[in-house]
Amino acid sequence: GLERYKEGGEVVVLNIPLKKRETSENSDPGAVVLENVKREPCALDATKPAAMNHPAGLALCARRLGVDVSTAWIYGACGFAFALNIHPEICPSGPTAWKHEATDKLAGNTGLKVDRFFVERKQSDYAEKQLEMFEKAQKSIDSGRPVIGWEMRHPDFYPVVGYNADKRYLFLDYDGSLQEVAYNKIDSDIGISMALFVDKSNSADDRQT
């Protein structure tokens, strides 16, 4: 479910205080945040979050949508378990800097449907598309579905679990803390804005996957 928060006192979301932010007099200080959404734990050490944030984000969405699928099956059925991408200089971007768009279609093997929103800074309507993506994220969260956002902080995937009236995404950082970023400040030198919108689908028979 959703809960609307107002500033003026201690606000707790997922047992993590929501940081006070600067707002103008005319802005709505409210925020909408999905309750009880946590980052997927590491398979080897449940006290730590999963390191592969793309498939972990899909697993988080599956839990929220009530799709009965294991994280391990998401890794395998979506192709992540078979992807090996190592930069010659061992760049840490290896797990994300490959053509992972194919995993969107393969997500259908797990009972998930992925709608990828992708826009590049070189496009003439980049600013408008960034706003369109934010508004689409608002609708998804309002319907109870988290979003997987790209580069909320670093070039990686993050679970987006809310938004506020200042057009800021509220996302879960690596340590599980709730952080925020303006909708038009989520790109860097890479020059892209991207989000994955996940919903239920009819999963393929395991024998065909």
C-alpha contacts under 8 A as a table, 3 or more apart, distances in Angstrom:
res1	aa1	res2	aa2	distance
1	G	34	L	6.29
1	G	35	E	6.24
1	G	144	G	6.31
2	L	32	V	6.69
2	L	33	V	6.13
2	L	34	L	5.21
2	L	35	E	6.33
2	L	142	D	7.31
2	L	144	G	7.11
3	E	32	V	6.13
3	E	33	V	6.20
3	E	34	L	7.02
3	E	35	E	7.23
4	R	30	G	6.38
4	R	31	A	5.70
4	R	32	V	4.96
4	R	33	V	6.96
5	Y	11	V	7.12
5	Y	30	G	5.38
5	Y	31	A	5.41
5	Y	32	V	6.73
6	K	9	G	7.93
6	K	11	V	7.84
6	K	29	P	6.15
6	K	30	G	4.84
6	K	31	A	6.99
7	E	10	E	7.60
7	E	11	V	7.19
7	E	20	K	7.35
7	E	29	P	6.35
7	E	30	G	6.98
10	E	17	P	6.90
10	E	18	L	7.86
11	V	17	P	5.54
11	V	18	L	5.63
12	V	15	N	5.42
12	V	16	I	5.38
12	V	17	P	4.55
12	V	18	L	6.04
13	V	16	I	5.25
13	V	17	P	6.27
13	V	18	L	6.57
13	V	33	V	7.60
13	V	35	E	7.02
13	V	178	L	7.71
14	L	35	E	6.74
14	L	36	N	5.88
14	L	37	V	7.10
14	L	38	K	7.44
16	I	177	S	6.21
16	I	178	L	6.77
17	P	178	L	7.82
18	L	178	L	6.52
18	L	179	Q	7.70
19	K	179	Q	7.70
23	T	27	S	6.21
23	T	29	P	6.85
23	T	166	D	7.48
24	S	27	S	5.35
27	S	165	A	6.58
27	S	166	D	6.79
28	D	165	A	5.27
28	D	166	D	7.42
29	P	164	N	7.32
29	P	165	A	6.27
29	P	166	D	7.84
30	G	164	N	6.07
30	G	165	A	6.21
31	A	162	G	7.20
31	A	163	Y	5.81
31	A	164	N	4.10
31	A	165	A	6.45
32	V	142	D	7.91
32	V	162	G	5.30
32	V	163	Y	5.56
32	V	164	N	6.15
33	V	141	I	7.76
33	V	161	V	5.76
33	V	162	G	4.13
33	V	163	Y	6.67
33	V	170	L	7.58
34	L	37	V	6.62
34	L	141	I	7.01
34	L	144	G	6.74
34	L	146	P	7.53
34	L	161	V	5.44
34	L	162	G	6.11
37	V	60	L	7.69
37	V	64	R	7.56
37	V	161	V	7.39
38	K	60	L	7.45
38	K	172	L	7.80
38	K	176	G	6.90
39	R	49	P	6.21
39	R	50	A	7.56
39	R	56	A	7.58
39	R	57	G	7.59
39	R	60	L	6.63
39	R	159	P	7.43
39	R	172	L	7.18
39	R	176	G	6.28
40	E	49	P	5.81
40	E	50	A	5.76
40	E	56	A	5.72
40	E	57	G	7.38
40	E	59	A	7.06
40	E	60	L	6.06
41	P	45	D	7.26
41	P	46	A	4.93
41	P	47	T	6.75
41	P	48	K	5.70
41	P	49	P	4.22
41	P	50	A	4.95
42	C	45	D	5.19
42	C	46	A	5.16
42	C	47	T	7.34
42	C	48	K	5.53
42	C	49	P	5.00
42	C	50	A	3.95
42	C	51	A	6.89
43	A	46	A	6.23
43	A	50	A	7.09
45	D	48	K	5.78
46	A	49	P	7.13
48	K	175	D	7.99
49	P	174	Y	6.85
49	P	175	D	7.10
49	P	176	G	7.69
50	A	53	N	6.53
50	A	56	A	6.35
51	A	56	A	7.92
52	M	55	P	6.21
52	M	56	A	6.07
52	M	95	P	7.12
53	N	56	A	4.82
53	N	57	G	5.67
53	N	156	D	7.12
53	N	157	F	5.49
53	N	158	Y	6.72
54	H	57	G	5.16
54	H	58	L	6.54
54	H	148	I	7.79
54	H	156	D	7.90
54	H	157	F	5.65
54	H	158	Y	7.86
55	P	58	L	4.99
55	P	59	A	6.25
55	P	71	T	7.62
55	P	74	I	6.60
55	P	75	Y	6.23
55	P	80	F	7.34
56	A	59	A	4.98
56	A	60	L	6.20
56	A	71	T	7.11
57	G	60	L	4.99
57	G	61	C	6.26
57	G	148	I	6.16
57	G	157	F	7.49
57	G	158	Y	7.04
57	G	159	P	6.03
58	L	61	C	5.07
58	L	62	A	6.12
58	L	74	I	7.53
58	L	148	I	7.78
58	L	198	V	7.56
59	A	62	A	4.94
59	A	63	R	6.30
59	A	69	V	7.88
59	A	70	S	7.38
59	A	71	T	5.56
59	A	74	I	6.95
60	L	63	R	5.25
60	L	64	R	6.39
60	L	159	P	7.97
61	C	64	R	5.03
61	C	65	L	6.07
61	C	145	R	7.08
61	C	146	P	6.21
61	C	147	V	7.73
61	C	198	V	6.72
61	C	199	D	7.90
62	A	65	L	5.07
62	A	66	G	6.01
62	A	67	V	4.95
62	A	68	D	7.32
62	A	69	V	7.14
62	A	112	L	7.18
63	R	66	G	5.18
63	R	67	V	6.11
63	R	68	D	7.52
64	R	67	V	7.73
64	R	144	G	7.98
64	R	145	R	6.93
64	R	146	P	7.68
65	L	145	R	7.10
65	L	199	D	7.15
65	L	200	K	6.86
67	V	111	G	6.62
67	V	112	L	7.73
67	V	200	K	7.23
69	V	73	W	6.57
69	V	74	I	7.21
69	V	110	T	6.53
69	V	111	G	7.85
70	S	73	W	5.21
70	S	74	I	6.49
71	T	74	I	5.08
71	T	75	Y	6.38
72	A	75	Y	5.11
72	A	76	G	6.38
73	W	76	G	5.08
73	W	77	A	5.64
73	W	78	C	7.96
73	W	110	T	7.38
74	I	77	A	5.31
74	I	78	C	5.60
74	I	80	F	7.93
74	I	107	A	7.40
74	I	110	T	6.42
75	Y	78	C	5.75
75	Y	79	G	6.20
75	Y	80	F	4.92
75	Y	81	A	5.21
76	G	79	G	5.22
76	G	80	F	6.07
76	G	81	A	5.09
76	G	82	F	7.27
77	A	80	F	7.86
77	A	106	L	6.63
77	A	107	A	7.05
77	A	109	N	5.95
77	A	110	T	6.66
77	A	209	T	6.49
78	C	103	T	5.08
78	C	104	D	7.59
78	C	105	K	7.95
78	C	106	L	4.69
78	C	107	A	5.19
78	C	109	N	7.06
78	C	110	T	7.70
79	G	82	F	5.50
79	G	83	A	6.58
79	G	103	T	6.29
79	G	106	L	7.17
80	F	83	A	5.30
80	F	103	T	7.51
85	N	94	G	5.33
85	N	95	P	6.53
85	N	97	A	7.75
85	N	98	W	6.92
86	I	90	I	6.10
86	I	91	C	7.35
86	I	94	G	5.21
86	I	95	P	7.88
87	H	90	I	4.79
87	H	91	C	5.36
87	H	93	S	7.90
87	H	94	G	6.03
88	P	91	C	7.52
90	I	94	G	7.53
91	C	94	G	6.08
92	P	95	P	7.30
93	S	96	T	5.56
93	S	97	A	5.60
93	S	155	P	7.72
94	G	97	A	5.36
94	G	98	W	7.34
95	P	98	W	7.40
96	T	100	H	7.55
96	T	156	D	6.74
99	K	102	A	6.99
100	H	103	T	5.58
100	H	104	D	7.69
101	E	104	D	5.60
101	E	105	K	7.74
102	A	105	K	5.71
102	A	106	L	6.54
103	T	106	L	4.83
103	T	107	A	5.97
104	D	107	A	5.32
104	D	108	G	7.67
104	D	113	K	7.30
104	D	114	V	5.27
104	D	115	D	7.38
104	D	116	R	7.57
105	K	108	G	5.91
105	K	113	K	7.56
105	K	114	V	7.20
106	L	109	N	5.63
106	L	110	T	7.88
107	A	110	T	5.49
107	A	111	G	6.94
107	A	112	L	5.39
107	A	113	K	6.17
107	A	114	V	6.87
108	G	111	G	5.33
108	G	112	L	5.16
108	G	113	K	5.66
108	G	201	S	6.50
108	G	202	N	7.04
108	G	203	S	5.58
108	G	204	A	6.75
109	N	112	L	7.37
109	N	203	S	4.99
109	N	204	A	4.82
109	N	205	D	7.62
109	N	206	D	7.74
109	N	209	T	6.10
110	T	203	S	5.16
110	T	204	A	7.01
111	G	200	K	5.83
111	G	201	S	4.80
111	G	202	N	5.13
111	G	203	S	3.83
111	G	204	A	7.31
112	L	198	V	6.62
112	L	199	D	5.73
112	L	200	K	4.66
112	L	201	S	4.97
112	L	202	N	7.43
112	L	203	S	7.08
113	K	198	V	5.58
113	K	199	D	5.13
113	K	200	K	5.66
113	K	201	S	5.39
114	V	196	L	6.26
114	V	197	F	5.63
114	V	198	V	4.66
114	V	199	D	6.63
115	D	196	L	5.74
115	D	197	F	4.99
115	D	198	V	6.39
116	R	194	M	7.23
116	R	195	A	6.00
116	R	196	L	4.61
116	R	197	F	6.27
117	F	133	M	6.96
117	F	194	M	5.43
117	F	195	A	5.26
117	F	196	L	6.26
117	F	197	F	7.71
118	F	192	I	7.20
118	F	193	S	5.97
118	F	194	M	4.53
118	F	195	A	6.81
119	V	123	Q	7.38
119	V	126	Y	6.68
119	V	129	K	6.85
119	V	130	Q	7.65
119	V	192	I	5.74
119	V	193	S	5.43
119	V	194	M	6.48
120	E	123	Q	5.70
120	E	126	Y	6.57
120	E	191	G	5.88
120	E	192	I	4.38
120	E	193	S	6.42
121	R	124	S	7.80
121	R	126	Y	5.50
121	R	191	G	5.08
121	R	192	I	5.72
121	R	193	S	7.77
122	K	126	Y	7.18
122	K	191	G	7.67
123	Q	126	Y	5.24
125	D	128	E	5.33
125	D	129	K	6.13
126	Y	129	K	5.08
126	Y	130	Q	6.18
127	A	130	Q	5.17
127	A	131	L	6.50
127	A	184	N	7.29
128	E	131	L	5.24
128	E	132	E	6.19
129	K	132	E	4.80
129	K	133	M	6.08
130	Q	133	M	5.14
130	Q	134	F	6.36
130	Q	183	Y	6.77
130	Q	184	N	6.17
130	Q	193	S	6.85
131	L	134	F	5.05
131	L	135	E	6.22
131	L	183	Y	6.88
131	L	184	N	7.37
132	E	135	E	5.14
132	E	136	K	6.16
133	M	136	K	5.05
133	M	137	A	6.20
133	M	195	A	7.47
134	F	137	A	4.97
134	F	138	Q	6.25
134	F	167	K	7.44
134	F	169	Y	7.75
134	F	183	Y	6.17
135	E	138	Q	4.96
135	E	139	K	6.44
136	K	139	K	5.20
136	K	140	S	6.30
137	A	140	S	5.02
137	A	141	I	6.14
137	A	147	V	6.54
137	A	197	F	7.75
138	Q	141	I	5.26
138	Q	142	D	6.00
138	Q	162	G	7.59
138	Q	163	Y	6.81
139	K	142	D	5.00
139	K	143	S	6.26
140	S	143	S	5.21
140	S	144	G	6.51
140	S	145	R	5.24
140	S	146	P	6.76
140	S	147	V	7.15
140	S	197	F	7.49
141	I	144	G	4.94
141	I	145	R	4.97
141	I	146	P	5.65
141	I	147	V	7.35
141	I	161	V	6.75
141	I	162	G	6.35
142	D	145	R	7.38
145	R	198	V	7.39
145	R	199	D	7.50
146	P	159	P	6.71
146	P	160	V	5.79
146	P	161	V	5.14
146	P	162	G	7.80
146	P	197	F	7.79
146	P	198	V	7.68
147	V	159	P	5.96
147	V	160	V	4.96
147	V	161	V	6.72
147	V	195	A	6.87
147	V	196	L	6.04
147	V	197	F	5.39
147	V	198	V	6.82
148	I	157	F	6.29
148	I	158	Y	5.60
148	I	159	P	4.79
148	I	160	V	5.77
148	I	195	A	5.61
148	I	196	L	4.97
148	I	197	F	6.67
148	I	198	V	7.98
149	G	152	M	6.53
149	G	157	F	5.55
149	G	158	Y	5.20
149	G	159	P	6.23
149	G	160	V	6.05
149	G	194	M	6.34
149	G	195	A	4.41
149	G	196	L	6.39
150	W	155	P	6.73
150	W	156	D	5.69
150	W	157	F	4.61
150	W	158	Y	6.30
150	W	186	I	7.50
150	W	193	S	6.82
150	W	194	M	5.34
150	W	195	A	5.81
151	E	154	H	4.92
151	E	155	P	4.48
151	E	156	D	5.20
151	E	157	F	6.20
151	E	158	Y	7.32
151	E	186	I	5.65
151	E	187	D	6.27
151	E	193	S	7.83
152	M	155	P	7.73
152	M	156	D	7.72
152	M	157	F	7.55
152	M	158	Y	6.60
152	M	171	F	7.46
152	M	181	V	6.57
152	M	186	I	5.21
152	M	187	D	7.80
153	R	156	D	7.78
153	R	181	V	7.96
153	R	186	I	7.06
158	Y	171	F	6.50
158	Y	172	L	6.37
158	Y	173	D	6.82
159	P	171	F	5.59
159	P	172	L	5.62
160	V	169	Y	6.69
160	V	170	L	5.83
160	V	171	F	4.17
160	V	172	L	6.53
161	V	169	Y	7.96
161	V	170	L	5.93
161	V	171	F	5.57
161	V	172	L	7.29
162	G	169	Y	6.17
162	G	170	L	4.71
162	G	171	F	6.78
163	Y	167	K	6.69
163	Y	168	R	5.52
163	Y	169	Y	4.61
163	Y	170	L	5.08
164	N	167	K	5.72
164	N	168	R	5.55
164	N	169	Y	6.95
164	N	170	L	7.47
165	A	168	R	7.24
166	D	182	A	7.65
167	K	182	A	6.08
167	K	183	Y	5.87
168	R	180	E	6.05
168	R	181	V	5.17
168	R	182	A	4.14
168	R	183	Y	5.31
169	Y	180	E	5.39
169	Y	181	V	5.37
169	Y	182	A	6.22
169	Y	183	Y	6.19
170	L	178	L	6.46
170	L	179	Q	5.57
170	L	180	E	4.46
170	L	181	V	6.84
171	F	178	L	5.61
171	F	179	Q	5.37
171	F	180	E	6.10
172	L	175	D	7.68
172	L	176	G	5.22
172	L	177	S	5.52
172	L	178	L	4.80
172	L	179	Q	6.19
173	D	176	G	5.19
173	D	177	S	5.44
173	D	178	L	6.36
173	D	179	Q	6.47
174	Y	177	S	7.40
181	V	185	K	6.66
181	V	186	I	7.01
182	A	185	K	5.25
182	A	186	I	7.07
183	Y	186	I	6.41
184	N	187	D	7.65
186	I	193	S	6.62
187	D	190	I	6.80
187	D	191	G	5.64
187	D	192	I	5.71
187	D	193	S	5.84
188	S	191	G	5.60
188	S	192	I	7.61
204	A	208	Q	6.62
204	A	209	T	6.49
205	D	208	Q	5.38
205	D	209	T	6.56
206	D	209	T	5.20
